[in-house]
Amino acid sequence: MTAGRHSDVLILGGGSAGYSCALRASQLGLSVMLIEADKLGGTCLHRGCIPTKALLHTAEIADNARTAAEFGVRARFEGVDMTAVHDYKESVVSRLHKGLEGLVASRKVTVVHGTGRYQSHRSVDVDGTVYTGEAVVLATGSAPRGIPTIPIDGRIITSDQALALPDVPKSAIVLGGGVIGVEFASLWTSLGSSVTIVESLPRLLAGEDPWASETLERAMRRRGVTVRTGVTIADATQSDDGVTVTPDTGEALTAEVLLVAVGREPQSQSLADAGIALDRGFVRVDSRLATNQAGVYAVGDLVAGHQLAHRGFAHGIFVAEVIAQRNPAPVAEHLIPRVTYSHPEVASVGLTEAAARKQFGDITTTVYDLGGNGKSQILRTSGGVKVIRRCSADTDGPVVGIHCVGDRVGELIGEAQLIVGWEALPTDVRPFLHAHPTQNEALGEAMLALSGAPLHKHS
C-alpha cells in the first residue's frame, strides 16, 4: 500500500451527488479529492437521465413526423437511423461531460481516476494507494436491479444495454412498470416497436397517485402498448430470434428482447464489509446524512428514498455545508419533485391523495382536465392536473400535493413545488397571473376551482 494525499473532504463517486458535493465543498474553501472509477457525471450523465431523455426527444420527433399532416405540414416518415440517433445522443453527453470536467477543474477539485474501495477510518484504497480525508462522503450510487432467476445475457437486457442497442427492437417485453420501464416502453413504441409492459403490482408507477397511474395507463394503451399489471414472471428462455417468458397466468409471451426494469439497487456491499451500517442494502444515516462511523457521510442513491439526480445534487450540497459547519436545513425529502418522461409525461410533488388522507384526515381534491386548456389542445395532448388540499374543521388548508399528466407537464413542476413547499392556500395562488396560452394555466385553473371561483371548469 502507498500513502496518498490527505484532503479536507474525500468523496468516493463522481456522479450527481458526489460531484455536487465536491463543487460546493470547494466553493466553501475546503480541499477536495474526488475518486471516480469511470467518467465524471456517473449514471445520470452517461447511462441515465441525459441519454434516455435524448432518445425520448428523438422519439417525440418521430411521433411529430408521423402526425405532421394533421398540422398541415407535408412530411414523410421514413424510419429511424439509429446510428445517427446514437451520434446525437453521444454528442449531448459529450458536451455536458466536457463542461463538467472543466467546471470541476476550475474549482480546483483533485480528481483521482480509479476503482476506490472504502477501508474505514476515513480512508479509501484506489488501486493500492490509500487516500484519507478529515471527512469522507460515500457516493457510489446504484446499479440496475436484477432477478436471480432471469440472468442478464444476450436478448435479456437492463437499461444500460438498452441505451446502446444498434437497432430498434421489433418487439419488446418490459418487465417492470416503474419510471425506467415506462420511459423505455414509451420510447420504443414511438420508434416503431410493439411493446408489452408486465408489472407485478396492480398499476404502473405504483408510487404515484392512482389517478395519475390510471390516466397514464389509458394513454399508453391508446398508443398501442399492451399493459399487464398484477402479473409475475419467474423466468425466461432465449432462442436465436427472441425471448419467451411465462407469466403466472400461464400465457406465454414472446418478443425480440426482454428489458428487466425492476428498479435500481445501491452499490453498497463493499461498504458493509468496511463496517458501514446498512438497512436493506441502503446506508443507514441520520438527519445530517452521517453514517455510523464518525466523519463519514452517505448521499444520493445510497440513501433510501427517491433515486433521482436532483435529490443527489441536494444531498451533495447539504453534506458539503454540514462538513463546513454551515448548519444547513435538511433536504426536504417530501418536496422532491418527480417526473416520468414518457408520452404523456407524469409529474408530481408532495403527497398522494391516499397519503394526504392518512396524514390529515379531511382533504379536498380537484382535477383540471387538460381538454379545457388551450395550449394542450394546440399540442394535441390529454391528461390533467390534480391538486390536493388539506382541510380542517372550520377552514381550508394549504396545498399538500400536485399531480400532473400530459405532454410537457414536467415543466409545471417548478411552480407546483413552490406552492406545496410554501404551504400556500389556493386563495394565495388565485391572484397569480399565468400567461395565455400555456399549460401552466392548468395550475391556475385548479387553484381557482379550489378557492371557489372556477373559470374554465364546471363547479
C-alpha positions as CSV (number, residue, x, y, z in Angstrom):
1,M,0.0,0.0,0.0
2,T,1.1,3.5,-0.8
3,A,0.0,6.5,1.2
4,G,-1.8,9.1,-0.9
5,R,-2.9,12.7,-0.3
6,H,-5.0,13.8,2.7
7,S,-7.9,16.2,2.0
8,D,-10.5,18.1,4.0
9,V,-13.2,16.2,2.0
10,L,-12.6,12.8,0.3
11,I,-15.5,11.8,-2.0
12,L,-16.0,8.3,-3.3
13,G,-18.0,8.5,-6.5
14,G,-18.3,11.3,-9.1
15,G,-22.0,11.1,-10.0
16,S,-24.6,13.7,-9.3
17,A,-24.3,13.6,-5.6
18,G,-20.5,13.2,-5.5
19,Y,-19.6,16.0,-7.9
20,S,-22.1,18.4,-6.5
21,C,-20.6,17.8,-3.0
22,A,-17.2,18.4,-4.5
23,L,-18.2,21.7,-6.2
24,R,-19.9,23.1,-3.1
25,A,-17.2,22.0,-0.6
26,S,-14.5,23.6,-2.8
27,Q,-16.7,26.8,-3.0
28,L,-16.6,26.8,0.8
29,G,-12.8,26.8,0.9
30,L,-12.2,23.1,1.7
31,S,-9.6,21.0,-0.1
32,V,-11.4,18.3,-2.0
33,M,-10.5,15.0,-3.6
34,L,-12.9,13.1,-5.8
35,I,-12.4,9.5,-6.7
36,E,-14.2,8.1,-9.8
37,A,-13.8,4.7,-11.5
38,D,-15.4,5.8,-14.8
39,K,-16.3,9.2,-16.0
40,L,-17.4,12.2,-14.0
41,G,-21.2,12.6,-14.1
42,G,-22.0,9.0,-13.2
43,T,-25.1,7.1,-14.2
44,C,-27.2,10.3,-14.7
45,L,-25.0,11.8,-17.4
46,H,-23.7,8.6,-19.1
47,R,-26.3,5.8,-18.6
48,G,-29.5,7.5,-17.2
49,C,-31.1,10.9,-17.2
50,I,-29.3,12.6,-20.1
51,P,-29.0,9.8,-22.7
52,T,-32.5,8.5,-22.1
53,K,-34.1,11.9,-22.4
54,A,-32.1,12.5,-25.6
55,L,-33.6,9.3,-27.0
56,L,-37.0,10.3,-25.8
57,H,-36.6,13.6,-27.7
58,T,-35.8,11.6,-30.8
59,A,-39.0,9.6,-30.1
60,E,-41.0,12.8,-29.9
61,I,-39.7,14.0,-33.2
62,A,-40.6,10.6,-34.8
63,D,-44.1,11.0,-33.4
64,N,-44.3,14.5,-34.8
65,A,-43.1,13.4,-38.2
66,R,-45.8,10.7,-38.3
67,T,-48.6,13.1,-37.5
68,A,-47.3,16.1,-39.4
69,A,-50.1,16.1,-41.9
70,E,-52.6,16.6,-39.0
71,F,-51.0,20.0,-38.5
72,G,-50.8,20.9,-42.2
73,V,-47.2,20.0,-42.7
74,R,-46.2,17.8,-45.6
75,A,-43.6,15.3,-44.4
76,R,-42.9,11.7,-44.9
77,F,-41.7,9.4,-42.0
78,E,-39.2,7.0,-43.5
79,G,-37.9,5.4,-40.3
80,V,-35.2,5.9,-37.8
81,D,-31.4,5.9,-38.4
82,M,-30.2,4.5,-35.1
83,T,-26.5,5.3,-35.9
84,A,-27.4,9.0,-36.3
85,V,-29.6,8.8,-33.2
86,H,-26.7,7.4,-31.1
87,D,-24.4,10.1,-32.6
88,Y,-26.8,12.8,-31.5
89,K,-27.2,11.2,-28.0
90,E,-23.5,10.9,-27.5
91,S,-22.9,14.5,-28.7
92,V,-25.2,15.7,-26.0
93,V,-23.5,13.6,-23.3
94,S,-20.0,14.5,-24.5
95,R,-20.7,18.3,-24.4
96,L,-22.0,18.1,-20.9
97,H,-19.2,15.8,-19.8
98,K,-16.5,18.2,-21.1
99,G,-18.3,21.1,-19.4
100,L,-18.4,19.2,-16.1
101,E,-14.7,18.3,-16.3
102,G,-13.9,22.0,-16.9
103,L,-16.1,23.1,-14.0
104,V,-14.5,20.6,-11.6
105,A,-11.0,21.6,-12.7
106,S,-11.8,25.3,-12.3
107,R,-12.9,24.7,-8.7
108,K,-9.5,23.1,-8.0
109,V,-11.0,19.7,-7.1
110,T,-8.4,16.9,-7.4
111,V,-9.9,14.0,-9.4
112,V,-8.4,10.5,-9.0
113,H,-9.4,8.1,-11.7
114,G,-9.5,4.5,-10.4
115,T,-11.6,2.0,-8.6
116,G,-11.9,3.1,-5.0
117,R,-12.8,0.9,-2.0
118,Y,-13.7,2.4,1.3
119,Q,-11.5,1.0,4.1
120,S,-13.0,2.5,7.2
121,H,-11.1,5.1,9.4
122,R,-11.9,7.7,6.7
123,S,-9.7,6.1,4.1
124,V,-10.2,4.9,0.5
125,D,-7.9,2.4,-1.3
126,V,-7.6,3.2,-5.0
127,D,-5.7,0.5,-6.8
128,G,-3.1,0.2,-4.0
129,T,-2.9,3.9,-3.0
130,V,-4.7,4.9,0.2
131,Y,-6.2,8.4,0.4
132,T,-7.6,9.9,3.6
133,G,-9.9,12.8,4.5
134,E,-11.0,14.7,7.5
135,A,-14.4,13.8,6.2
136,V,-15.4,11.1,3.7
137,V,-18.5,11.2,1.6
138,L,-19.8,7.9,0.1
139,A,-21.5,8.5,-3.2
140,T,-21.1,5.1,-5.0
141,G,-24.6,5.3,-6.5
142,S,-26.8,2.4,-7.7
143,A,-26.9,-0.2,-10.5
144,P,-29.8,-1.9,-12.3
145,R,-31.5,-4.4,-10.0
146,G,-31.7,-8.0,-11.3
147,I,-33.8,-11.0,-10.8
148,P,-31.9,-14.1,-9.7
149,T,-33.9,-16.5,-12.0
150,I,-33.5,-14.2,-15.1
151,P,-29.8,-13.7,-15.8
152,I,-28.9,-10.7,-17.9
153,D,-27.5,-12.1,-21.1
154,G,-28.0,-11.8,-24.8
155,R,-31.5,-10.7,-25.5
156,I,-32.3,-10.2,-21.8
157,I,-31.0,-6.7,-21.0
158,T,-31.1,-3.9,-18.5
159,S,-31.4,-0.2,-19.2
160,D,-27.6,0.1,-19.6
161,Q,-27.7,-2.3,-22.6
162,A,-31.0,-0.8,-23.9
163,L,-29.4,2.6,-24.3
164,A,-26.8,1.1,-26.7
165,L,-29.0,-1.2,-28.9
166,P,-27.9,-0.7,-32.5
167,D,-31.4,-1.2,-33.8
168,V,-34.9,-0.6,-32.5
169,P,-36.3,-4.0,-31.4
170,K,-39.3,-5.0,-33.5
171,S,-41.0,-6.2,-30.3
172,A,-40.1,-5.9,-26.6
173,I,-41.3,-7.1,-23.2
174,V,-40.6,-4.6,-20.5
175,L,-40.5,-6.3,-17.1
176,G,-41.4,-3.5,-14.6
177,G,-43.8,-0.7,-14.8
178,G,-41.8,1.9,-12.8
179,V,-40.2,5.0,-14.2
180,I,-37.5,3.2,-16.2
181,G,-39.9,0.6,-17.7
182,V,-42.5,3.2,-18.7
183,E,-39.9,5.5,-20.3
184,F,-38.4,2.7,-22.4
185,A,-41.8,1.4,-23.3
186,S,-42.8,4.9,-24.5
187,L,-39.6,5.4,-26.4
188,W,-39.7,2.1,-28.2
189,T,-43.3,2.5,-29.1
190,S,-42.6,5.9,-30.7
191,L,-39.8,4.3,-32.7
192,G,-42.0,1.6,-34.1
193,S,-41.7,-1.3,-31.6
194,S,-44.5,-3.5,-30.4
195,V,-44.2,-3.3,-26.6
196,T,-45.8,-5.2,-23.6
197,I,-45.3,-4.0,-20.1
198,V,-45.5,-6.6,-17.4
199,E,-45.8,-5.3,-13.8
200,S,-46.4,-7.4,-10.7
201,L,-48.1,-4.6,-8.8
202,P,-51.7,-3.6,-9.6
203,R,-50.8,-0.4,-11.6
204,L,-48.0,1.4,-13.4
205,L,-45.9,3.9,-11.4
206,A,-47.1,2.4,-8.2
207,G,-45.6,5.2,-6.1
208,E,-47.7,7.9,-7.9
209,D,-51.2,8.9,-7.2
210,P,-53.6,6.3,-8.5
211,W,-55.3,9.0,-10.7
212,A,-52.0,9.7,-12.4
213,S,-51.3,6.0,-12.9
214,E,-54.7,5.3,-14.4
215,T,-54.5,8.3,-16.6
216,L,-51.1,7.3,-17.9
217,E,-52.1,3.7,-18.4
218,R,-55.1,4.7,-20.6
219,A,-52.9,6.9,-22.7
220,M,-50.3,4.1,-23.1
221,R,-53.0,1.7,-24.2
222,R,-54.3,4.2,-26.7
223,R,-50.8,4.3,-28.2
224,G,-50.8,0.6,-28.7
225,V,-48.8,-0.5,-25.6
226,T,-50.0,-3.7,-24.0
227,V,-50.1,-3.3,-20.2
228,R,-50.4,-6.3,-18.0
229,T,-50.5,-5.4,-14.3
230,G,-50.7,-7.8,-11.4
231,V,-48.7,-10.3,-13.3
232,T,-45.5,-12.0,-12.2
233,I,-42.7,-13.6,-14.3
234,A,-40.3,-16.0,-12.7
235,D,-38.1,-17.0,-15.6
236,A,-37.3,-16.5,-19.3
237,T,-35.9,-18.6,-22.1
238,Q,-33.9,-17.4,-25.1
239,S,-33.8,-18.6,-28.7
240,D,-32.0,-17.4,-31.8
241,D,-34.6,-14.8,-32.6
242,G,-36.3,-13.9,-29.3
243,V,-37.1,-14.3,-25.6
244,T,-40.1,-16.2,-24.2
245,V,-41.5,-15.5,-20.7
246,T,-44.3,-17.4,-18.9
247,P,-46.3,-15.2,-16.5
248,D,-48.1,-16.7,-13.5
249,T,-51.3,-16.5,-15.6
250,G,-49.8,-19.3,-17.8
251,E,-50.0,-17.5,-21.1
252,A,-46.5,-17.3,-22.7
253,L,-45.2,-14.0,-24.1
254,T,-42.5,-13.8,-26.8
255,A,-40.6,-10.8,-28.0
256,E,-37.3,-9.9,-29.6
257,V,-35.8,-8.5,-26.4
258,L,-36.7,-8.6,-22.7
259,L,-35.9,-5.4,-20.7
260,V,-35.5,-6.1,-17.0
261,A,-36.5,-2.8,-15.4
262,V,-37.3,-3.7,-11.8
263,G,-35.5,-0.8,-10.2
264,R,-32.0,0.0,-9.1
265,E,-30.1,-1.2,-6.0
266,P,-27.4,0.7,-4.1
267,Q,-23.8,-0.3,-4.7
268,S,-23.1,-0.8,-1.0
269,Q,-21.7,-4.3,-0.4
270,S,-18.1,-3.2,-0.1
271,L,-19.2,-0.5,2.4
272,A,-20.8,-3.2,4.6
273,D,-17.5,-5.1,4.5
274,A,-15.9,-2.0,5.9
275,G,-18.4,-1.7,8.8
276,I,-20.8,0.8,7.4
277,A,-24.3,0.0,8.7
278,L,-26.9,-0.9,6.1
279,D,-30.6,-1.3,6.1
280,R,-31.9,-3.5,3.2
281,G,-28.8,-2.5,1.2
282,F,-29.1,1.2,1.8
283,V,-26.7,3.0,4.0
284,R,-28.2,3.9,7.4
285,V,-27.9,7.7,8.0
286,D,-29.2,10.3,10.5
287,S,-30.8,13.6,9.7
288,R,-27.4,15.0,8.7
289,L,-26.7,12.1,6.3
290,A,-24.0,10.9,8.7
291,T,-23.3,7.1,8.9
292,N,-22.4,5.1,11.9
293,Q,-18.8,6.0,11.5
294,A,-17.6,9.4,12.7
295,G,-16.9,11.8,9.9
296,V,-18.3,9.6,7.2
297,Y,-21.5,10.6,5.2
298,A,-23.6,8.9,2.5
299,V,-25.5,10.7,-0.3
300,G,-27.7,10.1,-3.3
301,D,-28.9,6.6,-4.3
302,L,-27.0,5.0,-1.3
303,V,-29.7,6.5,0.9
304,A,-33.2,5.1,0.9
305,G,-35.7,7.3,-0.9
306,H,-36.4,8.6,-4.4
307,Q,-33.4,7.7,-6.7
308,L,-33.2,10.9,-8.6
309,A,-30.3,13.0,-9.8
310,H,-31.7,16.3,-8.3
311,R,-32.1,14.6,-4.9
312,G,-28.4,13.6,-5.3
313,F,-27.5,17.2,-6.1
314,A,-29.3,18.4,-3.0
315,H,-27.7,15.7,-0.8
316,G,-24.2,16.6,-2.0
317,I,-24.7,20.4,-1.4
318,F,-26.2,19.7,2.0
319,V,-23.3,17.4,3.2
320,A,-20.7,19.9,2.0
321,E,-22.3,22.6,4.1
322,V,-22.5,20.2,7.1
323,I,-18.8,19.5,6.8
324,A,-18.1,23.2,6.5
325,Q,-20.2,23.8,9.7
326,R,-22.7,26.0,7.9
327,N,-25.7,24.4,9.7
328,P,-27.9,23.9,6.6
329,A,-31.5,22.9,6.7
330,P,-32.0,19.2,5.9
331,V,-33.2,18.2,2.4
332,A,-37.0,18.2,2.4
333,E,-37.5,14.7,1.0
334,H,-41.3,15.1,0.8
335,L,-40.8,18.1,-1.5
336,I,-38.6,16.4,-4.1
337,P,-40.3,16.7,-7.5
338,R,-40.8,13.6,-9.6
339,V,-41.1,13.4,-13.4
340,T,-41.5,10.4,-15.7
341,Y,-40.6,11.5,-19.2
342,S,-42.9,9.2,-21.1
343,H,-45.5,10.2,-23.7
344,P,-47.5,11.5,-21.9
345,E,-45.4,12.7,-19.0
346,V,-46.2,12.3,-15.3
347,A,-45.0,14.9,-12.9
348,S,-45.8,15.2,-9.2
349,V,-44.7,16.8,-5.9
350,G,-46.0,16.3,-2.4
351,L,-48.5,13.7,-1.1
352,T,-50.7,11.4,-3.0
353,E,-54.4,11.5,-2.1
354,A,-54.2,8.4,0.0
355,A,-51.1,9.6,1.9
356,A,-52.8,13.0,2.5
357,R,-56.0,11.4,3.7
358,K,-54.0,9.1,6.1
359,Q,-51.9,12.0,7.4
360,F,-54.6,14.7,7.7
361,G,-58.0,13.1,7.5
362,D,-60.0,15.7,5.8
363,I,-58.8,16.8,2.4
364,T,-60.3,18.3,-0.8
365,T,-59.1,17.5,-4.3
366,T,-59.8,18.9,-7.7
367,V,-58.8,17.7,-11.2
368,Y,-58.5,20.2,-14.1
369,D,-58.8,18.3,-17.4
370,L,-56.2,19.5,-20.0
371,G,-59.0,19.2,-22.5
372,G,-60.0,22.7,-21.4
373,N,-56.5,24.1,-21.7
374,G,-55.7,25.9,-25.0
375,K,-52.0,25.1,-25.2
376,S,-52.8,21.4,-24.5
377,Q,-55.2,21.4,-27.4
378,I,-52.6,23.0,-29.6
379,L,-50.2,20.3,-28.6
380,R,-52.9,17.6,-29.0
381,T,-52.2,16.2,-25.5
382,S,-54.7,15.0,-22.9
383,G,-54.4,14.4,-19.2
384,G,-54.9,16.8,-16.3
385,V,-53.7,18.5,-13.1
386,K,-54.8,17.1,-9.8
387,V,-54.4,19.3,-6.7
388,I,-54.8,18.0,-3.1
389,R,-55.6,20.5,-0.3
390,R,-55.6,19.8,3.4
391,C,-58.8,20.9,5.3
392,S,-59.6,21.5,8.9
393,A,-62.9,21.6,10.7
394,D,-63.6,25.3,10.0
395,T,-61.2,26.5,7.4
396,D,-59.5,25.4,4.2
397,G,-55.8,24.4,4.5
398,P,-52.8,24.5,2.3
399,V,-52.0,22.6,-0.9
400,V,-50.1,19.4,0.0
401,G,-49.9,17.6,-3.3
402,I,-49.9,18.3,-7.0
403,H,-50.0,15.6,-9.7
404,C,-49.9,16.2,-13.5
405,V,-50.3,14.0,-16.6
406,G,-49.8,15.2,-20.1
407,D,-47.1,16.1,-22.7
408,R,-44.5,18.5,-21.3
409,V,-46.2,18.8,-17.9
410,G,-42.7,18.3,-16.3
411,E,-42.3,22.0,-16.9
412,L,-45.1,22.7,-14.5
413,I,-43.4,21.1,-11.5
414,G,-41.3,24.1,-10.6
415,E,-44.3,26.2,-9.7
416,A,-46.0,23.2,-8.2
417,Q,-43.1,22.6,-5.8
418,L,-43.2,26.3,-4.7
419,I,-46.9,26.0,-4.0
420,V,-46.5,22.8,-1.9
421,G,-43.2,23.8,-0.3
422,W,-44.5,27.2,0.9
423,E,-47.8,25.6,2.1
424,A,-49.8,28.0,0.0
425,L,-53.5,28.3,0.3
426,P,-55.5,28.1,-3.0
427,T,-56.5,31.7,-2.3
428,D,-52.9,32.7,-2.0
429,V,-52.2,31.3,-5.5
430,R,-55.5,32.5,-7.0
431,P,-54.2,36.1,-7.8
432,F,-51.2,34.8,-9.8
433,L,-51.4,35.5,-13.5
434,H,-50.5,32.7,-15.8
435,A,-49.6,33.6,-19.4
436,H,-52.1,32.5,-22.0
437,P,-51.9,30.1,-23.8
438,T,-49.7,27.9,-21.6
439,Q,-50.2,24.6,-19.9
440,N,-49.2,26.5,-16.7
441,E,-52.7,27.9,-16.8
442,A,-53.9,24.5,-15.7
443,L,-52.4,25.0,-12.3
444,G,-54.1,28.4,-12.0
445,E,-57.4,27.0,-13.0
446,A,-57.2,24.2,-10.4
447,M,-56.5,26.9,-7.7
448,L,-59.4,28.9,-8.9
449,A,-61.6,25.9,-8.5
450,L,-60.3,25.1,-5.0
451,S,-60.8,28.7,-3.9
452,G,-64.5,28.5,-5.0
453,A,-64.3,30.6,-8.2
454,P,-63.7,28.3,-11.2
455,L,-63.4,30.0,-14.5
456,H,-62.9,27.4,-17.3
457,K,-64.1,24.5,-15.2
458,H,-67.6,23.4,-14.2
459,S,-68.1,23.9,-10.5
